[in-house]
């Protein structure tokens, strides 16, 4: 059925968005994203750890998960690793989430048709 949305389509969209949900499903990682949103420049692990009042190894673990989901970039400056938001990738990263939400709304409402018949 071309253009028809079914509940099984939701499973495929969940699979595409799982890394994003994993990365953003933790309060500490949410705090890191907000901290970087508020920062005028990239931050080191030490800066982020101090802001979160968390150990550097724990902070590094959270940063790795966010990096693995392509939400953050890292660059070296001497011995420091500086973390920043990967804002250029956000439109591509967040599109599957928007599609998931739209699909769930349409399936739950019983409409079963995508906007524009796609």
DOKE-301307 format. One record per residue: residue number from 1; chain; x negated, y negated, z of N, C-alpha, C, CB in turn. Coordinates in pm, 1 decimal. Glycine has a CB too. Example, Ala and Ser with C-alpha at 12.3 -4.5 7.8 and 13.67 -1.06 7.14 Angstrom:
DOKE-301307
{site 1, A, {-1319.0, 569.0, 780.0}, {-1230.0, 450.0, 780.0}, {-1320.0, 330.0, 780.0}, {-1130.8, 447.3, 904.6}};
{site 2, A, {-1285.0, 225.0, 708.0}, {-1367.0, 106.0, 714.0}, {-1290.0, -3.0, 787.0}, {-1408.4, 59.8, 572.5}};
This chain:
DOKE-301307
{site 1, A, {-84.3, 118.5, 0.0}, {0.0, 0.0, 0.0}, {-88.3, -124.1, 0.0}, {95.6, -0.2, 121.9}};
{site 2, A, {-101.9, -184.2, -111.6}, {-182.7, -304.6, -123.3}, {-116.3, -418.3, -47.0}, {-203.3, -342.9, -271.3}};
{site 3, A, {-195.9, -486.4, 37.0}, {-143.9, -600.3, 112.2}, {-74.3, -561.6, 240.8}, {-49.6, -677.4, 27.6}};
{site 4, A, {-54.9, -433.7, 263.8}, {14.4, -389.0, 384.0}, {-85.6, -368.5, 497.2}, {92.6, -258.9, 356.8}};
{site 5, A, {-48.6, -415.0, 614.3}, {-132.5, -395.8, 732.9}, {-71.6, -284.4, 815.6}, {-145.3, -527.8, 816.9}};
{site 6, A, {-156.6, -193.0, 859.9}, {-110.6, -85.1, 945.0}, {-194.9, -82.9, 1071.7}, {-117.3, 50.8, 871.3}};
{site 7, A, {-141.5, -18.1, 1172.2}, {-211.4, -12.1, 1300.3}, {-350.9, 47.7, 1285.6}, {-130.4, 69.1, 1400.3}};
{site 8, A, {-369.9, 142.5, 1193.6}, {-502.7, 203.0, 1178.1}, {-605.0, 101.5, 1127.1}, {-495.6, 322.5, 1082.2}};
{site 9, A, {-558.1, -4.6, 1058.8}, {-649.3, -111.6, 1016.1}, {-711.1, -180.8, 1137.1}, {-575.0, -214.5, 928.4}};
{site 10, A, {-637.6, -182.2, 1246.7}, {-686.4, -244.9, 1369.0}, {-809.7, -170.0, 1420.0}, {-575.5, -247.7, 1477.3}};
{site 11, A, {-810.9, -38.2, 1409.2}, {-926.9, 39.9, 1454.3}, {-1052.4, 2.0, 1377.4}, {-899.9, 189.6, 1438.7}};
{site 12, A, {-1040.7, -16.4, 1248.0}, {-1156.4, -55.9, 1166.8}, {-1206.1, -194.5, 1207.8}, {-1120.2, -54.7, 1016.6}};
{site 13, A, {-1114.1, -284.5, 1236.0}, {-1153.3, -418.3, 1279.0}, {-1214.9, -416.1, 1418.2}, {-1033.2, -511.9, 1276.7}};
{site 14, A, {-1162.4, -329.9, 1506.4}, {-1224.1, -315.0, 1638.3}, {-1368.8, -267.6, 1622.9}, {-1143.2, -215.6, 1726.0}};
{site 15, A, {-1392.5, -172.8, 1533.2}, {-1528.1, -122.2, 1511.8}, {-1620.7, -234.0, 1465.0}, {-1527.2, -7.5, 1409.4}};
{site 16, A, {-1571.7, -320.9, 1377.8}, {-1653.7, -431.4, 1327.1}, {-1681.4, -535.9, 1434.7}, {-1585.2, -497.3, 1207.9}};
{site 17, A, {-1590.6, -550.7, 1530.2}, {-1606.6, -654.2, 1632.7}, {-1665.4, -600.4, 1763.8}, {-1472.9, -719.1, 1660.4}};
{site 18, A, {-1685.3, -470.6, 1772.7}, {-1734.3, -410.5, 1897.7}, {-1863.7, -474.9, 1948.3}, {-1756.9, -261.7, 1877.7}};
{site 19, A, {-1965.1, -499.0, 1863.1}, {-2086.4, -563.8, 1916.0}, {-2059.1, -701.9, 1976.6}, {-2189.9, -577.2, 1805.3}};
{site 20, A, {-1967.7, -773.8, 1917.3}, {-1932.5, -905.7, 1969.8}, {-1862.2, -893.3, 2105.2}, {-1842.7, -981.1, 1869.9}};
{site 21, A, {-1767.6, -798.2, 2114.3}, {-1699.3, -775.9, 2242.0}, {-1797.6, -731.1, 2349.7}, {-1587.9, -671.5, 2225.7}};
{site 22, A, {-1890.2, -642.6, 2313.1}, {-1990.5, -595.7, 2409.1}, {-2075.1, -712.4, 2458.0}, {-2080.4, -487.1, 2346.0}};
{site 23, A, {-2120.8, -793.9, 2364.0}, {-2208.3, -905.8, 2399.7}, {-2136.0, -1010.5, 2483.3}, {-2264.4, -970.5, 2274.3}};
{site 24, A, {-2013.4, -1040.1, 2450.2}, {-1941.5, -1148.0, 2518.7}, {-1850.7, -1099.4, 2631.6}, {-1859.4, -1224.5, 2419.0}};
{site 25, A, {-1848.6, -969.0, 2653.5}, {-1760.7, -912.6, 2755.3}, {-1813.5, -923.7, 2897.5}, {-1735.4, -770.5, 2724.6}};
{site 26, A, {-1932.4, -976.3, 2912.6}, {-1995.0, -987.8, 3044.1}, {-2000.4, -1135.0, 3085.2}, {-2137.7, -925.4, 3043.3}};
{site 27, A, {-1963.5, -1163.8, 3208.7}, {-1959.9, -1302.9, 3256.0}, {-2096.3, -1370.2, 3250.0}, {-1907.6, -1307.9, 3398.0}};
{site 28, A, {-2201.4, -1297.0, 3280.5}, {-2335.6, -1356.1, 3276.5}, {-2372.6, -1397.1, 3134.3}, {-2439.8, -1257.1, 3331.8}};
{site 29, A, {-2338.2, -1312.0, 3038.4}, {-2368.1, -1346.7, 2899.3}, {-2282.7, -1463.8, 2852.9}, {-2345.6, -1225.8, 2807.7}};
{site 30, A, {-2160.9, -1471.7, 2902.1}, {-2076.9, -1588.4, 2871.5}, {-2141.4, -1714.8, 2928.3}, {-1933.0, -1570.0, 2929.1}};
{site 31, A, {-2194.9, -1704.1, 3050.2}, {-2262.6, -1818.1, 3111.6}, {-2385.6, -1860.0, 3031.3}, {-2303.0, -1784.6, 3255.1}};
{site 32, A, {-2458.0, -1763.3, 2976.3}, {-2574.8, -1794.6, 2893.7}, {-2532.0, -1872.0, 2770.0}, {-2649.6, -1665.8, 2853.2}};
{site 33, A, {-2426.8, -1826.4, 2703.6}, {-2378.5, -1895.2, 2583.8}, {-2337.8, -2038.2, 2618.5}, {-2259.3, -1818.9, 2520.9}};
{site 34, A, {-2264.9, -2055.4, 2726.8}, {-2222.0, -2190.1, 2767.1}, {-2343.2, -2276.0, 2802.8}, {-2124.2, -2182.8, 2887.2}};
{site 35, A, {-2438.7, -2219.0, 2874.0}, {-2559.6, -2294.2, 2909.5}, {-2632.1, -2341.7, 2783.0}, {-2654.4, -2207.2, 2996.3}};
{site 36, A, {-2643.5, -2254.6, 2684.5}, {-2710.1, -2293.7, 2559.8}, {-2626.1, -2393.5, 2480.2}, {-2738.9, -2170.0, 2474.3}};
{site 37, A, {-2494.1, -2383.7, 2489.8}, {-2407.6, -2483.3, 2425.5}, {-2431.5, -2621.9, 2486.1}, {-2258.5, -2443.3, 2439.7}};
{site 38, A, {-2454.5, -2625.4, 2615.8}, {-2474.9, -2752.5, 2686.6}, {-2617.6, -2806.2, 2673.2}, {-2441.3, -2735.2, 2833.5}};
{site 39, A, {-2709.2, -2720.1, 2631.7}, {-2849.7, -2759.2, 2622.3}, {-2877.5, -2830.8, 2491.0}, {-2940.5, -2636.6, 2635.6}};
{site 40, A, {-2962.4, -2931.0, 2499.7}, {-3000.6, -3005.7, 2379.5}, {-3111.6, -2935.1, 2303.2}, {-3045.0, -3147.1, 2416.4}};
{site 41, A, {-3173.7, -2835.9, 2365.6}, {-3285.3, -2766.5, 2301.9}, {-3287.9, -2621.2, 2346.7}, {-3419.5, -2835.7, 2335.0}};
{site 42, A, {-3362.4, -2536.1, 2275.2}, {-3374.1, -2395.1, 2315.7}, {-3430.2, -2383.0, 2457.0}, {-3463.7, -2318.0, 2217.0}};
{site 43, A, {-3399.6, -2272.9, 2521.6}, {-3438.8, -2250.5, 2661.1}, {-3521.9, -2122.5, 2674.2}, {-3313.7, -2242.3, 2751.6}};
{site 44, A, {-3613.8, -2124.3, 2769.4}, {-3694.2, -2005.7, 2797.9}, {-3616.8, -1911.9, 2890.2}, {-3829.9, -2045.2, 2861.6}};
{site 45, A, {-3666.0, -1789.3, 2900.7}, {-3605.8, -1692.1, 2991.5}, {-3606.7, -1747.9, 3133.9}, {-3681.4, -1556.3, 2985.1}};
{site 46, A, {-3718.6, -1808.8, 3172.7}, {-3728.6, -1864.6, 3307.8}, {-3626.4, -1973.0, 3333.6}, {-3866.4, -1919.6, 3330.9}};
{site 47, A, {-3606.2, -2062.2, 3235.1}, {-3505.1, -2167.7, 3249.6}, {-3365.4, -2107.6, 3265.6}, {-3508.4, -2262.5, 3128.0}};
{site 48, A, {-3336.4, -2011.1, 3180.0}, {-3203.2, -1948.7, 3183.1}, {-3183.5, -1871.5, 3312.7}, {-3184.0, -1854.8, 3062.1}};
{site 49, A, {-3287.7, -1797.8, 3354.7}, {-3279.8, -1720.7, 3480.0}, {-3257.3, -1813.3, 3599.2}, {-3408.8, -1637.8, 3501.1}};
{site 50, A, {-3328.4, -1924.5, 3601.8}, {-3312.0, -2020.0, 3712.7}, {-3170.8, -2077.9, 3712.5}, {-3416.6, -2134.3, 3702.7}};
{site 51, A, {-3119.6, -2109.6, 3596.0}, {-2984.7, -2165.4, 3586.7}, {-2880.8, -2064.4, 3636.2}, {-2953.6, -2207.2, 3441.5}};
{site 52, A, {-2900.7, -1938.3, 3602.3}, {-2805.4, -1833.4, 3641.4}, {-2829.2, -1781.0, 3782.7}, {-2812.7, -1718.2, 3543.5}};
{site 53, A, {-2945.0, -1818.7, 3841.1}, {-2987.0, -1762.8, 3969.4}, {-2991.6, -1610.3, 3960.4}, {-2891.4, -1808.0, 4082.9}};
{site 54, A, {-3062.2, -1565.4, 3855.3}, {-3073.4, -1423.9, 3823.2}, {-3221.3, -1394.0, 3800.4}, {-2986.5, -1385.8, 3697.3}};
{site 55, A, {-3262.4, -1269.8, 3820.3}, {-3402.7, -1234.1, 3795.6}, {-3434.1, -1244.6, 3646.0}, {-3432.8, -1090.3, 3847.4}};
{site 56, A, {-3562.0, -1263.7, 3616.0}, {-3601.9, -1271.4, 3475.7}, {-3577.8, -1140.1, 3401.4}, {-3748.2, -1309.8, 3465.5}};
{site 57, A, {-3605.6, -1023.1, 3462.2}, {-3575.2, -898.2, 3390.5}, {-3425.3, -883.1, 3359.5}, {-3622.8, -778.2, 3473.0}};
{site 58, A, {-3339.9, -919.2, 3453.8}, {-3195.3, -910.4, 3429.6}, {-3153.3, -1008.4, 3321.2}, {-3116.4, -937.9, 3559.3}};
{site 59, A, {-3209.7, -1128.5, 3325.5}, {-3179.4, -1229.1, 3223.6}, {-3225.7, -1181.1, 3086.8}, {-3245.9, -1363.7, 3258.3}};
{site 60, A, {-3345.8, -1124.1, 3080.4}, {-3398.3, -1071.0, 2953.9}, {-3306.4, -963.4, 2897.1}, {-3539.6, -1013.9, 2974.1}};
{site 61, A, {-3253.5, -879.4, 2984.2}, {-3159.5, -775.3, 2940.6}, {-3036.6, -838.0, 2875.0}, {-3116.8, -686.9, 3060.1}};
{site 62, A, {-2979.2, -939.1, 2937.7}, {-2861.7, -1006.4, 2881.8}, {-2896.3, -1076.7, 2750.5}, {-2804.7, -1107.9, 2982.9}};
{site 63, A, {-3012.9, -1138.8, 2744.8}, {-3054.5, -1206.6, 2621.7}, {-3072.4, -1106.9, 2507.8}, {-3185.0, -1284.3, 2644.7}};
{site 64, A, {-3124.2, -989.0, 2537.0}, {-3141.5, -886.1, 2434.3}, {-3007.0, -844.8, 2375.7}, {-3213.5, -763.8, 2492.5}};
{site 65, A, {-2909.0, -826.8, 2460.6}, {-2775.7, -787.5, 2412.8}, {-2717.1, -897.1, 2324.1}, {-2680.8, -758.7, 2532.2}};
{site 66, A, {-2732.4, -1022.3, 2364.8}, {-2682.6, -1133.1, 2282.8}, {-2759.0, -1142.9, 2151.1}, {-2693.4, -1265.5, 2359.7}};
{site 67, A, {-2889.7, -1118.6, 2154.8}, {-2969.3, -1118.7, 2031.6}, {-2928.4, -1004.3, 1940.1}, {-3119.0, -1108.8, 2064.1}};
{site 68, A, {-2908.1, -885.7, 1996.4}, {-2868.7, -769.4, 1916.8}, {-2736.5, -792.6, 1844.3}, {-2858.0, -646.1, 2005.9}};
{site 69, A, {-2650.8, -875.3, 1901.3}, {-2522.3, -909.6, 1839.1}, {-2537.0, -1030.8, 1745.9}, {-2416.3, -938.7, 1947.8}};
{site 70, A, {-2659.6, -1077.0, 1726.1}, {-2691.0, -1192.3, 1639.7}, {-2633.7, -1323.8, 1690.7}, {-2639.3, -1167.1, 1500.4}};
{site 71, A, {-2601.8, -1330.0, 1818.2}, {-2548.1, -1453.9, 1875.1}, {-2657.8, -1552.7, 1913.0}, {-2463.7, -1422.5, 1997.0}};
{site 72, A, {-2780.8, -1501.4, 1930.4}, {-2893.1, -1586.7, 1969.4}, {-3009.8, -1567.7, 1873.9}, {-2936.9, -1556.3, 2113.5}};
{site 73, A, {-3091.9, -1670.3, 1866.8}, {-3220.2, -1660.2, 1799.0}, {-3328.2, -1676.3, 1904.0}, {-3234.6, -1766.9, 1685.2}};
{site 74, A, {-3447.0, -1628.7, 1872.5}, {-3561.6, -1644.6, 1962.2}, {-3681.7, -1684.1, 1877.2}, {-3590.4, -1512.6, 2043.9}};
{site 75, A, {-3760.0, -1775.9, 1931.0}, {-3885.6, -1813.8, 1864.8}, {-3991.6, -1830.7, 1972.6}, {-3869.3, -1946.1, 1779.9}};
{site 76, A, {-4112.8, -1810.1, 1930.7}, {-4225.4, -1823.5, 2023.9}, {-4281.2, -1964.4, 2018.8}, {-4336.0, -1721.2, 1991.4}};
{site 77, A, {-4315.3, -2014.2, 2136.1}, {-4386.7, -2141.4, 2149.5}, {-4497.3, -2114.6, 2250.6}, {-4290.5, -2261.5, 2195.6}};
{site 78, A, {-4616.2, -2086.5, 2200.0}, {-4724.6, -2043.2, 2287.3}, {-4689.4, -1908.4, 2347.0}, {-4751.7, -2147.0, 2398.6}};
{site 79, A, {-4688.3, -1902.0, 2479.7}, {-4653.5, -1776.6, 2547.1}, {-4504.8, -1766.7, 2579.4}, {-4733.8, -1762.6, 2674.6}};
{site 80, A, {-4431.8, -1873.4, 2554.9}, {-4287.7, -1874.8, 2585.0}, {-4207.0, -1819.5, 2468.9}, {-4240.8, -2017.1, 2617.9}};
{site 81, A, {-4097.5, -1757.2, 2502.9}, {-3996.5, -1719.2, 2404.2}, {-3877.4, -1810.5, 2430.3}, {-3956.7, -1564.6, 2414.1}};
{site 82, A, {-3839.7, -1886.8, 2329.3}, {-3730.5, -1982.5, 2344.0}, {-3605.1, -1930.1, 2275.1}, {-3770.3, -2119.7, 2286.4}};
{site 83, A, {-3494.9, -1934.5, 2347.3}, {-3367.3, -1881.8, 2299.7}, {-3273.0, -1995.1, 2266.2}, {-3304.2, -1789.4, 2404.1}};
{site 84, A, {-3199.4, -1976.2, 2157.3}, {-3101.5, -2074.5, 2113.9}, {-2984.5, -2001.3, 2049.6}, {-3164.5, -2177.0, 2015.1}};
{site 85, A, {-2874.6, -2071.4, 2034.8}, {-2758.2, -2014.2, 1967.9}, {-2787.7, -1996.4, 1819.8}, {-2633.7, -2103.4, 1988.1}};
{site 86, A, {-2739.4, -1889.9, 1762.9}, {-2754.8, -1863.0, 1620.6}, {-2632.2, -1918.0, 1547.8}, {-2772.8, -1709.9, 1593.3}};
{site 87, A, {-2610.3, -2047.8, 1563.7}, {-2487.0, -2112.0, 1518.0}, {-2463.1, -2094.7, 1368.7}, {-2490.3, -2258.7, 1551.3}};
{site 88, A, {-2567.6, -2086.9, 1288.2}, {-2549.7, -2070.0, 1143.5}, {-2478.5, -1939.0, 1109.9}, {-2685.1, -2074.6, 1072.8}};
{site 89, A, {-2495.2, -1839.2, 1194.4}, {-2433.8, -1708.5, 1169.8}, {-2292.8, -1696.6, 1227.2}, {-2520.6, -1600.0, 1227.8}};
{site 90, A, {-2250.2, -1792.9, 1308.6}, {-2122.2, -1780.8, 1377.7}, {-2002.0, -1766.8, 1284.3}, {-2102.2, -1899.5, 1465.5}};
{site 91, A, {-1992.3, -1843.1, 1175.8}, {-1875.6, -1822.3, 1089.3}, {-1863.5, -1677.4, 1041.3}, {-1883.0, -1915.6, 969.0}};
{site 92, A, {-1974.1, -1618.2, 999.2}, {-1972.0, -1479.1, 953.1}, {-1946.1, -1382.2, 1068.3}, {-2104.2, -1444.0, 884.4}};
{site 93, A, {-2006.6, -1408.9, 1184.4}, {-1989.5, -1320.8, 1299.8}, {-1848.3, -1324.2, 1355.6}, {-2087.0, -1358.3, 1408.0}};
{site 94, A, {-1785.8, -1441.9, 1351.2}, {-1654.7, -1457.9, 1414.2}, {-1537.3, -1428.0, 1321.0}, {-1641.4, -1597.5, 1466.7}};
{site 95, A, {-1561.5, -1420.9, 1190.9}, {-1452.9, -1391.0, 1097.4}, {-1385.1, -1257.0, 1127.6}, {-1506.0, -1390.3, 955.0}};
{site 96, A, {-1460.1, -1149.2, 1154.3}, {-1391.6, -1023.5, 1188.6}, {-1305.3, -1034.8, 1314.2}, {-1493.4, -913.1, 1207.7}};
{site 97, A, {-1346.6, -1116.9, 1409.9}, {-1265.8, -1137.1, 1530.3}, {-1134.8, -1206.6, 1495.2}, {-1343.6, -1219.4, 1635.0}};
{site 98, A, {-1142.8, -1310.2, 1412.1}, {-1021.5, -1378.7, 1367.2}, {-930.8, -1281.4, 1291.9}, {-1057.2, -1499.7, 1277.5}};
{site 99, A, {-989.4, -1199.5, 1204.2}, {-911.3, -1100.3, 1129.4}, {-844.8, -1000.5, 1223.3}, {-1000.7, -1026.2, 1029.2}};
{site 100, A, {-917.4, -958.2, 1326.5}, {-861.1, -864.5, 1424.8}, {-740.8, -925.5, 1494.9}, {-967.4, -824.3, 1528.3}};
{site 101, A, {-754.9, -1047.0, 1540.7}, {-645.4, -1113.7, 1611.0}, {-524.1, -1128.7, 1519.1}, {-690.5, -1251.7, 1663.0}};
{site 102, A, {-547.9, -1173.9, 1397.2}, {-438.6, -1191.3, 1300.8}, {-368.5, -1058.8, 1272.8}, {-491.7, -1251.2, 1169.6}};
{site 103, A, {-447.8, -953.1, 1255.0}, {-390.4, -821.6, 1225.3}, {-307.8, -769.7, 1341.8}, {-500.7, -721.6, 1191.3}};
{site 104, A, {-358.3, -784.5, 1463.1}, {-283.1, -739.1, 1580.3}, {-151.2, -816.2, 1591.4}, {-367.3, -756.8, 1709.5}};
{site 105, A, {-155.0, -945.9, 1571.2}, {-33.1, -1027.1, 1579.2}, {69.5, -978.9, 1476.6}, {-65.6, -1176.9, 1556.3}};
{site 106, A, {24.8, -955.8, 1353.8}, {117.7, -912.1, 1250.0}, {171.6, -772.1, 1275.1}, {50.4, -916.9, 1115.4}};
{site 107, A, {84.6, -681.5, 1320.5}, {132.4, -546.3, 1350.8}, {230.0, -547.7, 1467.8}, {14.3, -453.3, 1382.0}};
{site 108, A, {198.0, -624.3, 1571.0}, {283.4, -629.3, 1689.4}, {417.3, -695.9, 1661.3}, {212.9, -702.4, 1801.1}};
{site 109, A, {417.9, -790.4, 1568.1}, {542.8, -860.0, 1537.4}, {630.5, -780.8, 1440.9}, {513.1, -996.7, 1478.9}};
{site 110, A, {574.8, -671.8, 1386.9}, {652.1, -589.6, 1295.0}, {653.7, -643.3, 1153.3}, {791.8, -576.9, 1344.5}};
{site 111, A, {578.0, -745.9, 1124.8}, {577.6, -802.8, 990.3}, {507.5, -711.3, 891.4}, {510.8, -939.3, 990.9}};
{site 112, A, {391.4, -658.4, 930.3}, {320.3, -563.3, 846.2}, {266.0, -619.2, 717.7}, {407.7, -452.4, 814.6}};
{site 113, A, {274.9, -744.3, 692.5}, {219.9, -806.3, 572.0}, {120.6, -912.8, 611.4}, {331.3, -866.4, 483.9}};
{site 114, A, {7.0, -911.6, 546.1}, {-93.3, -1013.9, 571.4}, {-48.4, -1145.9, 514.6}, {-227.9, -974.0, 512.7}};
{site 115, A, {-92.3, -1256.8, 574.2}, {-61.9, -1386.6, 515.9}, {-116.2, -1393.9, 373.6}, {-120.4, -1500.1, 602.2}};
{site 116, A, {-39.5, -1443.9, 282.5}, {-82.8, -1456.7, 143.3}, {-81.4, -1326.5, 67.1}, {-219.3, -1514.0, 138.2}};
{site 117, A, {-31.7, -1218.5, 127.7}, {-21.6, -1091.1, 59.2}, {-153.9, -1023.8, 28.3}, {51.8, -1109.6, -65.2}};
{site 118, A, {-259.9, -1051.6, 104.9}, {-393.4, -994.8, 80.5}, {-403.2, -858.3, 139.7}, {-503.0, -1083.8, 137.4}};
